[in-house]
């Protein structure tokens, strides 16, 4: 009886077997992804072109103008960094940075602090009419800054409601021309920003606090945390993202303040309420110094970008 050797030669097995197939549809999948990428770019191209024309091109031109002394009519003269040096060394222009720091306190820090307190109180207690309360305080966000400025200009007038109220309660010595006083004009403008920004911060923080898990508050109570510790250990960490958004928007808004100041005081009395944006407008349109105005704009744009990046980076840290 003969037996058949069923062993096969390894070489013949490899040669007779089918070749290993690559990833199924690999080239086809890459081609589909490439077509999808180009299709997306084709749809985004009109918006990107419009954005470049409206934002990027003027930005590049502003940087270019900032290195020239130019009145907008005659030939421009190359001056290098002289416009930037003038912005830093000129006492009047340098004072605008100090004024804007004061506005940051009123436009950003105070509204955010008040918004956090309101959010902590309103989210932990249920009161009737909360929706109406939120709407009233959010109302400044749907009003234009020009309208708000005109209303408060009337309130702060020498014969306005504020001074009349002070006289009615016997505080005549405190009545004054608030927007015409060298000492009180800037804080008076700052309080307008506080009133306008408080509602935005409050609604933003209430929406964020509503998404915090109630189990975290229950765990804090089990650990014996009081309301204050509960706020700092649960509420505040849970509002990190909303806090970053509020800081970026309010601080950059304070740095770019123009319309409120221009309608109420135009930078006066003297230069006590002069801001970089108002100084830029004066340099560009009243004293035709286009190069200096461009330098001020570039510095403020870089400052806003640096603040936004710093706050975003800190908010993303563990």
C-alpha positions in Angstrom: 0.0 0.0 0.0 1.4 3.2 -1.1 1.0 6.3 0.9 0.9 9.8 -0.5 3.1 12.4 1.2 0.7 15.2 2.0 3.5 17.6 2.9 4.0 20.5 0.5 7.0 22.4 -0.2 7.0 25.8 1.5 8.2 27.5 -1.5 5.5 26.0 -3.7 2.9 27.0 -1.1 4.0 30.6 -1.1 4.1 30.6 -4.9 0.7 29.0 -5.2 -1.1 31.0 -2.7 -3.0 34.2 -3.6 -1.1 37.5 -3.0 -2.0 39.4 0.1 -4.5 42.0 -0.6 -3.8 45.6 0.6 -6.3 47.6 2.5 -9.6 47.3 0.7 -10.4 50.5 -1.2 -7.3 52.3 0.0 -6.6 54.3 -3.1 -10.3 54.9 -3.6 -10.8 56.1 -0.1 -7.8 58.5 -0.4 -9.3 59.8 -3.6 -12.6 60.3 -2.0 -11.0 62.2 0.9 -9.1 64.4 -1.5 -12.2 65.2 -3.5 -14.1 66.0 -0.2 -11.3 68.3 0.9 -11.2 70.2 -2.4 -15.0 70.4 -2.4 -15.0 71.9 1.1 -12.3 74.4 0.1 -14.4 75.3 -3.0 -17.4 76.1 -0.8 -15.3 78.1 1.7 -13.3 80.0 -1.0 -15.9 82.8 -1.5 -16.0 83.5 2.3 -12.2 83.3 2.6 -11.7 85.7 -0.3 -14.2 88.2 1.2 -12.6 87.9 4.6 -9.2 88.4 3.1 -10.4 91.5 1.2 -12.2 93.0 4.2 -9.9 92.1 7.1 -6.5 90.8 6.0 -5.7 93.2 3.3 -6.5 96.3 5.4 -4.5 94.8 8.3 -1.5 94.4 6.1 -1.9 97.9 4.7 -2.2 99.3 8.3 1.1 97.7 9.2 2.6 99.2 6.1 1.3 102.7 6.8 2.6 102.5 10.4 6.1 102.8 9.1 5.5 106.1 7.3 4.7 109.7 8.1 1.7 110.4 5.9 -1.2 112.8 6.0 -3.3 110.9 3.5 -2.7 113.3 0.7 0.9 114.1 0.1 3.8 111.7 -0.5 4.5 109.3 2.4 7.9 109.5 4.1 9.6 106.4 5.6 10.1 106.9 9.4 10.6 103.3 10.5 9.4 102.7 14.1 9.1 106.4 14.9 5.3 106.2 15.1 5.4 103.4 17.6 8.0 105.2 19.6 5.8 108.3 19.6 2.8 106.3 20.9 4.9 105.0 23.8 6.8 108.2 24.7 4.1 110.9 24.1 2.6 111.7 27.5 -0.9 112.3 26.1 -0.9 109.1 24.1 0.7 107.1 26.9 -2.0 108.3 29.3 -4.6 106.5 27.1 -3.2 103.2 28.3 -3.8 104.2 31.9 -7.3 105.3 31.2 -8.1 102.0 29.5 -6.8 100.0 32.5 -9.3 101.9 34.6 -12.0 101.0 32.1 -11.0 97.4 32.3 -11.9 97.4 36.0 -15.4 98.8 35.3 -16.0 97.1 32.0 -14.7 93.6 32.9 -13.8 92.9 36.5 -16.9 94.5 38.2 -19.5 93.0 35.8 -17.9 89.6 36.0 -17.8 89.7 39.8 -21.4 90.8 40.0 -22.4 88.2 37.4 -20.7 85.4 39.3 -22.5 86.4 42.5 -25.8 86.6 40.8 -25.4 83.3 39.1 -24.4 81.6 42.3 -27.5 83.0 44.1 -30.0 82.5 41.3 -29.0 78.9 40.4 -29.1 77.7 44.0 -32.5 79.3 44.9 -35.8 79.2 42.9 -37.5 82.6 43.0 -40.6 83.7 41.1 -40.0 86.0 38.2 -36.4 84.9 37.5 -37.0 85.0 33.7 -38.1 88.6 33.9 -35.2 89.4 36.1 -32.7 88.0 33.6 -34.4 89.8 30.7 -34.2 93.2 32.5 -30.5 92.9 33.2 -29.8 91.5 29.7 -31.6 94.4 28.1 -28.5 96.6 27.6 -27.1 93.9 25.3 -29.9 94.5 22.8 -29.5 98.3 22.9 -27.0 100.1 20.8 -24.1 101.8 22.5 -25.1 105.1 21.0 -28.6 104.9 22.6 -27.0 104.0 26.0 -24.5 106.8 25.7 -27.3 109.4 25.0 -29.4 108.2 27.9 -26.6 108.3 30.4 -25.4 111.7 29.1 -28.9 113.0 30.0 -28.7 111.2 33.4 -25.3 112.7 34.2 -26.2 116.2 33.1 -26.0 119.1 35.7 -29.8 119.2 35.7 -30.3 115.5 35.1 -32.1 112.9 37.2 -28.9 111.9 39.2 -28.2 115.4 40.5 -31.9 116.1 41.1 -32.1 112.9 43.2 -29.0 114.0 45.2 -30.5 117.4 45.8 -33.8 115.9 46.8 -32.2 113.9 49.7 -30.1 116.9 50.8 -26.8 115.9 49.2 -26.4 119.0 47.2 -22.6 119.0 47.8 -22.3 115.8 45.8 -24.1 117.1 42.7 -21.8 118.0 39.9 -21.3 117.9 36.1 -20.3 114.3 36.2 -19.0 114.1 32.6 -17.4 117.5 32.8 -15.4 116.8 36.0 -11.7 115.9 35.6 -11.8 113.5 38.5 -15.2 111.8 38.0 -15.6 111.7 34.2 -13.7 108.5 33.7 -15.4 106.6 36.6 -18.8 107.8 35.4 -18.1 106.3 32.0 -16.9 103.1 33.7 -20.1 102.7 35.6 -22.0 102.8 32.2 -19.8 99.9 31.1 -20.5 98.1 34.4 -24.3 98.4 33.9 -24.0 97.3 30.3 -21.8 94.3 30.9 -23.4 93.0 34.1 -26.4 91.4 32.3 -24.2 89.6 29.7 -22.0 88.2 32.4 -24.9 87.1 34.6 -26.8 85.3 31.8 -23.6 83.6 30.6 -22.7 82.4 34.1 -26.3 81.3 34.8 -26.3 79.1 31.7 -23.0 77.6 32.7 -24.0 77.0 36.3 -27.2 75.3 35.2 -25.1 72.6 33.4 -23.1 71.7 36.6 -24.1 68.4 38.0 -26.2 68.6 41.2 -24.3 65.6 42.5 -21.2 67.8 42.9 -23.1 70.2 45.2 -24.5 67.2 47.2 -21.0 65.8 47.6 -19.7 69.2 48.8 -22.5 69.4 51.3 -21.7 65.9 52.5 -18.1 67.1 53.1 -19.4 69.9 55.2 -18.9 72.7 52.7 -20.7 75.9 53.3 -22.1 78.3 50.6 -18.8 80.1 50.2 -16.6 77.0 49.9 -19.3 75.4 47.7 -18.9 78.4 45.3 -15.1 78.2 45.1 -14.9 74.4 44.9 -17.8 73.6 42.6 -19.4 76.6 40.9 -16.3 78.6 40.0 -14.3 75.6 38.5 -17.4 74.6 36.6 -17.6 78.1 35.0 -14.0 78.1 33.7 -15.0 78.1 30.0 -17.7 80.8 30.5 -15.3 82.9 32.6 -12.6 82.8 29.9 -15.2 83.9 27.3 -16.4 86.7 29.5 -12.9 87.9 30.2 -11.8 88.0 26.6 -14.9 89.8 25.4 -15.1 92.4 28.2 -11.4 93.2 28.3 -11.0 93.6 24.6 -14.2 95.6 24.5 -12.7 97.9 27.1 -9.6 98.3 25.1 -11.6 99.1 22.0 -14.0 101.6 23.6 -14.8 104.4 21.2 -18.4 105.2 20.6 -19.4 105.5 24.3 -16.5 108.0 24.9 -17.0 109.9 21.7 -20.7 110.5 22.2 -20.5 111.5 25.8 -17.1 113.3 26.3 -15.1 113.1 23.1 -12.1 112.3 25.3 -12.6 115.3 27.6 -12.5 117.2 29.8 -9.0 117.8 28.6 -7.7 114.3 28.0 -9.1 112.7 31.2 -11.2 110.2 29.2 -9.1 109.8 26.1 -8.8 106.2 25.0 -6.5 104.6 22.4 -9.5 104.3 20.0 -10.4 108.0 20.3 -6.7 108.9 19.9 -6.6 106.8 16.8 -9.7 108.6 15.4 -8.2 112.0 16.1 -4.9 111.1 14.5 -6.5 109.7 11.4 -9.2 112.2 10.7 -8.7 115.4 12.7 -4.9 115.8 12.7 -4.2 113.8 9.5 -1.4 111.6 10.9 -2.3 108.3 9.2 1.0 106.6 10.1 0.5 107.3 13.8 -3.1 106.2 13.7 -2.0 102.9 12.0 0.6 102.3 14.6 -1.9 102.8 17.4 -4.2 100.4 15.7 -1.5 97.7 15.3 -0.4 98.0 18.9 -4.0 97.6 20.2 -4.7 94.7 17.9 -1.6 92.9 19.1 -2.5 93.7 22.7 -6.0 92.3 22.2 -4.6 89.2 20.5 -2.1 88.6 23.3 -4.8 88.9 26.0 -7.1 86.5 24.2 -4.3 83.9 23.7 -3.2 84.2 27.3 -6.7 83.8 28.8 -7.4 80.9 26.4 -4.2 79.1 27.4 -4.8 79.6 31.1 -8.4 78.3 30.7 -7.2 75.2 29.0 -4.7 74.3 31.7 -5.7 71.6 34.3 
